[in-house]
Amino acid sequence: MSEEEKTLKSEEALIEARRNKAEQVRARGQNPFANDVEQDERTLIGAVRARFESAKRPSEGGTDRYDDAKVAELSAGQPVLLFGRMMARRGFGKVSFLNLRDDSGEIQLFAKQDEMGEAFDALKDIDMADHIEARGTVMVTKTGELSVLLSGLRLLTKALRPLPDKWHGLTDVEQRYRHRYVDTVANVDVGQVFRARSFIIQGLRDFLDQRGFLEVETPTLHTLIGGAAAHPFTTHHNTLDMNLFLRIAPELYLKRLLVGGFERVYELGRCYRNEGISTRHNPEFTILEFYQSYATCQTLLPMTEALFRHVDDYLGKKMAAIGRTHVMDQWRSERTFTLDEPFARVPMTQAIDKALRAAELDPGEVLPRLQDVASFKDKPVDQAMSDLVGSWAKTSKRSRRIDWTNMRRGIGACHSDGERIFAAYEYFAEPFLAEDYRSADGSKSVPVFILDYPEAVSPLARRRDDDPSLTERFELFVDGIERCNAFSELNDPDDQAGRFRAQVEKKAMGAEETMDYDEDYIRALEHGMPPAAGFGLGVDRFVMMLTGQSSIRDVIAFPLLRPEGKRP
């Protein structure tokens, strides 16, 4: 018998034993899956700890110890009623210690047979991970630990399946994601991230609501691909016999509302992009988009800085309110970036120039020569160009870290100078933003606004009046990762129609991530959209940033996974 088969057989035996206990409870006329709890009488464990906070006394090793007399004075013999999951048990004679956890914290229960009488027999029914009801008075053990001396104990829900062996250190990444309901029990830190995610979303709403924005909902089933350049998921509506796309962005509908007279709108919702999965990409993700009439891209620069700091502060206050200040302090202490200093504002061409010089390369030589690569698309690149790129790659330690192979392919796929500028930025500058833009003391990176994106890669952004080849657009990078995108909105219907036609032409040439021609959106613009600015934030990446998570799957409760056992 293999080790896997032995483990499975052992688990099946434990499940059977727990089922037998559940049947024994039923035989005594009790329900092992009860629902008759006295919710109004309940006290949260966090509230118990807060009540006795003043009874803490200094101790070595950082473990909380409590003053017995002070606890007795504060308790005054008043009973408490607790509900939660049993996480540990020690002792099986006339005295037992149980660890009880609820959503607000964990506390020790002290069960003595001579105190509980017949109620002590309930311990026979209870296993690890069961949900229980506990009544008793708060006291302090001989070791100074805050505890509840039990007078009553009852099984509420029998957990038929035990937590994994080594549940306290469940580390198999795929199993953690697949069985998140176990992961959040086994790994307390995981639950902290999901609490933080909720607070972060509240903070985003709080910031916008304070500024007069109206939260709205727009369709998630679209008849056209629009709002961003991405590959969509498709579906079919049976009754209407229509092929539809799951939305890749809510942008075009939100801007229709600007036309309709709503001056400040936002949406926090799900979007779907049929793209690769990585530590930064998930096919189903949460986005915040907001649009403000009579504003420009420049309006949003200070507003974005304020938004990031507001949400970080809001998160800190909310975590403190539930007794998780230490968690927030740890996240902040581990950050390799700072939000406390002014964010850098850098035009894209300036970022490229600085990055090339940091690699000891001459921008005046590199950029013009790389444009020649476009003529070798789908053909072998001549030896002279290969030698040239090879020499650049050996110029410095920094130049050796540039992805020259994919950079050359990317340049070769471009059809305009604007696309080539963007490709040069993606390979020369973007991977090094965290290195090139530092805090005053050099210890941390500062967020970087990259400004003035080429029109060729910004089909929905307004052109700059002084240079129509560029747009009034920025993206914000924090710790080297793009966090949000914003621009002055294009409200000229003829210009927008031309941009849509260019997207259609790209699709005809084989480009997959393009938008359709949206005739109704052009009609809406013809009714007059006020000058406006728009903003988009990937909420999942934002949560990653504030909580120090390295993978997007660590901030999504149930990320998309292949069926268990299936491999590519």
Helices and strands as residue ranges (DSSP letters): H 3-27, G 39-41, H 45-51, G 53-55, E 56-57, G 60-62, E 65-66, H 68-75, E 79-90, E 95-102, E 105-112, H 113-116, G 117-125, E 131-140, E 146-157, G 167-169, H 173-178, H 180-186, H 188-210, E 214-215, E 221-222, E 234-237, E 242-246, H 251-259, E 264-272, E 284-293, H 297-321, H 325-333, E 344-347, H 348-358, H 363-371, G 372-376, H 383-393, H 397-400, H 404-412, H 417-424, I 425-429, G 430-432, H 433-436, E 448-451, G 455-457, E 473-478, E 481-488, H 493-508, H 519-526, E 532-538, H 539-547, G 552-554
